[in-house]
Amino acid sequence: MAATPDKRMIVGLDIGTSKVVAVVGELDTDGSIEIVGIGSHPSRGMKKGVVVDIESTVNAIQRAVEEAELMAGCQIHSVYVGIAGSHIRSMNSHGIVAIKDGEVYPPDLDRVLDAAQAVAIPADQKVLHVLPQEYVIDNQGGIKEPLGMSGVRLEAKVHLVTCAVNAAQNIEKCIQRCGLAVDGIILEQLASSHAVITADESDLGVCMVDIGGGTSDIAIFTDGSIRHTGVIPIAGDQVTNDIAMALRTPTNHAEEIKIRYACALTQLARPEETIKVPSVGDRPPRDLSRQSLAEVVEPRYDELFTLIQSELRRSGFEELVPAGIVLTGGTSKMEGVVELAEEIFHMPVRVGSPQHATGLNDIIRNPIYATGVGLLIHGARDVDGVSGGRETRISRGVLAAIKDWLGKHF
């Protein structure tokens, strides 16, 4: 990608169930990101975060990337891409090693993170991220950055994320067929959290839920580190299907009705408000009250939030998230979602829009772009070599690593 000598271009590619979004950012020398281009195209080749039609996915990626290139005035060669789906597994693990020279050096960190990921993983899964939570040196815990510290024994507590090998390979295959390289594959809720969660929320304890088209992705943070991740296979597509079935209208019209008129809390919809509902075939459209539409939508959101609450209880962190719930993703934008969520969770709830990046503010300050902007932020940390330990080195290809090294030294 053409860029000025003191700036670098990075691209985030969010391949979602309902849309593909490409976000182009310009990375300044001080680490700040300015968004200079964005492209979006409806996605037809994904289901619940997994590729089910390569041709359709490739076409959607190409269209989104071309649109982003046109707006940014540059050519895209490589991308950071998100991954989601029910195949994602996560666990907390730890490793212990002896500190060789009485002081912690980078090789010691590599060894302790290797030890932390030495757990039994099914043959069809691979390690996606090793996310350090804290380090312990000679029983002194709570250490975030152990380099240069003295001691005899180093312990790392990490959050280990794995994904299905074939799911990652299919995503890479789609991107490569578009003539692009993959800089890194990043867990979508991790990326979204970079964009929408504040440092104060992360330190205090917060649960972020990215509600997309096919999956709802959960990430729980306490003490500034990620503690739990989960995926619930209910999201916006189920709401659209419910509307299509209940109102007997084609799916594309149901999606439009959902976006324009749906409300997640029946009591907020006034009964005198009416909407036109297209019928199937050549039957004439019908008038329906907006309250009747809300009565279809509310039970599905109620079910989703109840499942999220169950996941929160199962994780053991329900009492440790005083900052409450941050909802993001396109399906979180509906009227009444925050009010319904607060009724169910009994804690503060807000809708998170992307922050921590400048440029095109009128477009990107929208929960739809949380993952795309988050992928840029993750990529920028990756380029700077400060991306929370070495999870990016694991998920990045060898060629991308060599390319980065050459870019920094020549």
N, C-alpha and C positions, 0 to 999 in steps of 0.2 A: 504494500500500500504506500502510495506517495505521501510523505509527511516531511515537515520541516526538520532540519538536523537536530534541533533541541526537543522535538516532540515525537511521540510514537503513536501509531494508530493501533487500537485493540478493538475487537469485535465480539459481542455477546450474541449467541444464537439460542433463542428459546423455542424449541420444537414442541409445541403443546398439542393437546388433543383437538382443540378447536381452531388454533391459529399458529403460524410460525412468525416469530418476530426477530428481526436482526437489528441490533443497536450498535452504531459505530461511535467510538469515543476517542478523543485526542488526549493523550497522557502528557501532562506538562512535567517539567523537570522537578517541580516541588511535589509531584505525586497527585496533583488535582486532576480531575477528569472533566473534560468538556464534551458533551454529546453533540456531534455534528451531523449525524444522519440516522434515520430510522426507517425500517421497511416492514410491512406486515402483509400476510396473505393467509386466507382461510386454509386450514389443514384438513385433509380428508384421509390421510394414510396412517393416522395414529389412533389407538384405542387404549384408554386408561394408561397413557404414558408410554406405551410400547408400540414399535413400528409393526403395522399389519399390512401395509401396502407400500413397497419401496418406491414404485414409480410415482405415485401421488405425493409421497413425502419429498422426493427429490424435486419434483416440479414446484411444490410450495416453497421449499428452501431457495431454489433458484429465483423465484419471483420476489421473495422477501429481500434476498441479498441484492438483486438488481435495483430494487427500489431504494435500498439503503445506500448503495454505491452512487446512485444518481443524486440523492440529496447531499451526500458527504463530498461528492466530487473526487472520489478516489476509487482504487480497485482493491477489492478484498481478496486476500490470499489464504488467510487462516482464521479460525474462530475458536472461542471458548463456548462449549455447548453444555446445556443442562440435561440431566437425566432424572426420571421419576418413574413411579410404578410400584405395583405390589411386590415385585421381585426384590426390592431394596430391603436389606437386612442391616441391623445395627446392634452394637453391644458396647458396653464399657469394659475395658481391659487394662492391664498394667504390666510393666516389665521392669526388671531390676538388673543392673550391671555394676561391676566395680569400676570406680574412676581410676584410670590408669596412672596418671601423673600427679595425682593429688589436686588437680584443678580440672574443671569441666571444659573440654574443647569440643569443636563440632563433631569429630569422630565418635566421641562418647554419646552425644545426642543421637547420632545415627544408630549406634548399637542398641541404645535403650529403646528407641522407637521400633527397631527390628524385633527386639525381644517382646515388646508389647503386642505386636501383630502376629506373634508365633502362636496362633490359636487354630483349632481345627475348623476349616472352612469347607463346605461342600464343593465337590469337584466342578460343579456348574456355576460357582460364584467366584468373583475375584475382588480383591481389596480396592475400594475406590478412594477412600480417605482414611488417613490416620490423623485425628484431630486432637492435639494435646490439650488436656484440661488443666493439669498442674504437675509440677515436678516436686519430688521429695529428695532432699540430700541429708543423709544421716539422721533420719526421722524428723527433719525440719520440713514441714509441708507448706503448701500455699505459694510455692515459688513459680512464677510465670516465665522468667527468663534466667535459666541456670548458668549460661555461658560465663566463664571466668570465675565462678564460685569454687571455693575449696571444699574438699570432702573426700570420703572413702567410698561411699555407696550412693548411686544415683537411681532413683525410681521415677518412672513416668506413668501417669494415669491418663489414658486416652479414650476417645470415642472412636470406635472402629466402624466404618460403613462399608458394606459389600454390595455388589450388584450382580445380576445374572450376566455371565460372559457374553451370551448371544445377544442380549438386549443392547449392551454397549457396542458390540461388533456391528449390529444392524444400523445403529445411529451413525457410527463412523463410516460405514459403507455408503450411506445416503449422502453424507457430507463430501466424501471423496469422489463420488460420482458427479458432484457439482464442481469438481476441480478445485476443492478447498482442502487445506490441511486442518487437523484437529490439534489445537494448542493444549487443550485439557478438557476432561469430562467432569462436570461438577454437579453434585447433588442439588436439585432445584431449590429445596427449602433452605439449604445453606446459602445459596446465592441470593434468594429473596431476602433472607435475614440481613445480609450485608446492606441491602438497599433501604429497608423499612424500620429496622430496630435501632434505637439509640443506645449509646454506651451505658447510660443510666439504667435503662430497662434491662439490658443484658446483665449488669452487675447485680441489680436488685432481684431479678428472677422474672422471666416472662415466657409465655407460650405463644409462638407465632404459627398461624395456620394460613397456608397459601391454598385458597380454594379456586382451582382451575376448572377446565371443562371435563376432564376425565378422572382426576384424583384430587384429594385434599391432603396436602403434605404438612406434617407437623414437625416443629423443632422447638425444643425446650432449652432455655439458657438459665444458668444461675452462676453467680460469681464471675461473670464475664466469659464463661465457656459453655460450649454446647454439651448437654447432658443426655438428651434423648431425642431420637427422630422416629417418625412413624408415618405410615401412609394409609389413608382410608379411601377405598375405591368408590366413593360417592361424591359427586360434585355437580357442576352446572348442567352437564348433559342429562342427568337424571331428572332435573327440574324441567328441562325442555321436553323430555319424553312424557313426563306427567301432564304437562300442559297440552301436548299434542293428543294424548289419549283421552283426557278428561273433556277437552273442548272439541274433540274430533276435527282437528285442523292439521294440515301438513306440517312436518317438522320444521321446515325453514320459516314458515309463518309463526310457529310456536316460539322459535328462538327470538324472532323480532318482537313478538308480544311480550316475552319475558323481559327483554332489554328495555322496552319503552314503557310498559305499564305495570309490571309485576311488583308486588309488595310482599315482604316476608312476614308481616304481622297484620292479621285481618282487621284489627281494630283501628289501624291507621288509614285504611282505604275507605273512602266515603261511598256509601251505597248508591248515591245519585250519580256518581261518575260512571259512564259507560264506555265500552270499547267495541270496535268492529272486529269480529272474528271471521276470517275467511273459512269457507267450508271446503270439504273434499269434493273433487270432480267439478261439475258445472252448477252446483247448488249455490244459491245466493248467500252472501255473508250474513251473519246474525249479530244482533246487539247483545252484549253481556255486561253485567255490572263488574266494576273493578274489584269489588269485595268478593264476588264469586271466584275471580281469578286468584285472589289472595288465599281463599280457602283451599285451593289446590296446591299452592306453593308452600304455605306455612308448614304443613306436616312433613314435607321433605327436608326443610331446613331444621325443623325440630329434631328429626331423626339424625341428621348430620351432626348437629351440636351435641346431641346426647352421646353419639359414638365418640366424638372428640373428648367429651368429659370422661367417658369410660377409659379411653386411652391415657388421659392425663392421670386418672386414678391408678391405672395399671403401672404407669411409669414410676409411681411413688413420689412425684414432684408436685402434686396438687396443692399442698400447703406451702410450697416454696416458690410460688410465682406471684408475689404481691403486686407486681406491675401489671398483672392481668393478662388479657388476650389481645394480640394484634392480628387482625384479619387482613389479608391482602389477596391479590388475584382478581380476575374479572368478575367472578361470581360473588365477591364480597361487596360489590358496589350497590346492590339492590336496596331500595328504601325499606326500612324496618329491620334490616339484618342486625344492626348494633343493638337495638332495643330488645329483640328476641334473644340474642346471645346473652345479654346482661341478665335477662329473666332466668335463663337456664344455668349459666355459670356462676351467678351471684358474685361477680368480680368485675373490675373495670374492663371495658372492651372498646377498642378504637379500630378504624380502618386505616391501614398504613399505605401511604403513597411513597414512591421512590424519593430518597434524599441523597445527600453526599455526592452529588454531581451537578454541574452547571450546564447551561445551554438547552435550548428547546423546552424550556420549563412549562410552557403552555400545553405541550404534548405529553411529556413524560411524567408529569405529576398526576399519574393515573395508576391505580393498583394493577391494571392489565400489564404494565411494563416493569413490574417489580423484579421478576426473574431476569429479564434482559439487562436491566441496569445493574442488578446484583452480579451478573456474570462479568460485566465490565469491571466492577470494583474488585472482584476476586482476581481477574486477570491483571489488573494494575498492581495488586499486592504480589502476585506471582512474578511479574516483571521486576519488581523492586526486591524480590527475595525475602519478603516478610510475611508470607501467607500462612502464618500459624503452623510452624514446624515444617514437615516435608510432605504433607498430603498431596501437594500439587506435583512434586517430583515423582510421586508414585503414579499419579493419574496421567502425567504428561508423557508423550511419546519421546523416544530417544532423539529423533530428528528435530523435534521442536526444542528440546533442551540444547542441542548443538547449535541450532539457529540462534537461540537467545544468547548463547555464550559468544558466538561470532559477532552478533550485533553489539554486544557490550565492549568487546576488545578490539574491534577493527573499524 
